[in-house]
């Protein structure tokens, strides 16, 4: 069994973006990063999780059954992160108004 003590949220963003675009190349373009580091990060995520998320095909990437199960959970985590940051930003602005 694999245990993850530290997971970079970027790995989830990369996973979701590759799944949405179906290609490392298109996902890298959307993320504004180079293709080789993105491929490396996806492989690292798979190693850390101990699962295969994508089937590598000649024309892109297809989610495995495991990838299909994990994708909505990754999206939920990213949505919660966005809500957290938005709430924190709002609270920070509110505090600035009170203490300024």
C-alpha positions in Angstrom: 0.0 0.0 0.0 1.2 3.5 -0.8 1.1 6.4 1.6 1.3 10.0 0.4 2.7 12.3 3.0 2.9 15.3 0.8 0.9 16.0 -2.3 1.4 19.1 -4.4 -2.0 20.5 -5.5 -0.4 21.2 -8.9 -0.3 17.4 -9.6 -4.1 17.4 -9.3 -4.4 20.4 -11.6 -2.2 18.7 -14.1 -4.1 15.5 -13.9 -7.4 17.2 -14.5 -6.1 19.3 -17.4 -4.6 16.3 -19.1 -7.8 14.4 -18.7 -9.8 17.3 -20.1 -7.6 17.8 -23.1 -6.8 14.2 -23.8 -3.2 15.0 -24.6 -0.1 16.1 -22.8 0.8 18.5 -25.6 -2.6 20.3 -25.5 -2.7 20.3 -21.7 0.8 21.7 -21.5 -0.2 24.5 -23.8 -3.3 25.2 -21.7 -1.2 25.3 -18.5 1.5 27.4 -20.1 4.3 24.9 -19.4 6.5 22.6 -21.5 5.4 19.1 -22.4 8.3 17.1 -20.9 8.0 18.5 -17.3 4.2 17.9 -17.5 4.8 14.3 -18.6 7.2 13.9 -15.7 4.8 15.3 -13.2 2.0 12.9 -14.3 4.4 9.9 -14.1 5.4 11.1 -10.6 1.8 11.4 -9.5 1.1 7.9 -10.8 4.2 6.5 -9.0 3.2 8.3 -5.7 -0.3 6.9 -5.9 0.7 3.5 -7.0 -1.8 3.5 -9.9 -2.0 4.1 -13.6 -4.2 7.1 -14.3 -3.8 7.2 -18.1 -3.5 4.8 -21.0 -0.8 6.2 -23.3 -2.0 6.0 -26.8 -0.4 7.0 -30.1 -2.8 9.9 -30.3 -3.1 11.2 -26.8 -4.0 10.0 -23.3 -7.1 8.1 -22.2 -8.2 7.8 -18.6 -8.0 4.3 -17.1 -10.9 3.1 -15.0 -9.0 4.3 -11.9 -8.4 7.6 -13.5 -12.2 7.9 -14.2 -12.9 7.2 -10.5 -10.3 9.8 -9.3 -11.1 12.6 -11.8 -14.3 13.9 -10.1 -12.5 13.7 -6.7 -9.6 15.8 -8.0 -12.0 18.3 -9.4 -13.8 18.6 -6.1 -10.5 19.2 -4.3 -9.6 21.9 -6.8 -13.0 23.5 -6.4 -12.6 23.5 -2.6 -9.2 25.0 -2.9 -10.6 27.8 -5.1 -13.4 28.4 -2.5 -10.9 28.4 0.3 -8.7 31.0 -1.4 -11.7 33.2 -2.4 -13.0 33.1 1.2 -9.6 33.9 2.7 -9.2 36.8 0.2 -12.6 38.2 1.2 -11.9 37.9 4.9 -8.5 39.6 4.4 -10.1 42.5 2.6 -12.7 42.7 5.3 -10.1 42.8 8.0 -8.1 45.4 6.2 -11.2 47.6 6.2 -11.7 47.2 9.9 -8.1 47.7 11.0 -6.9 50.3 8.4 
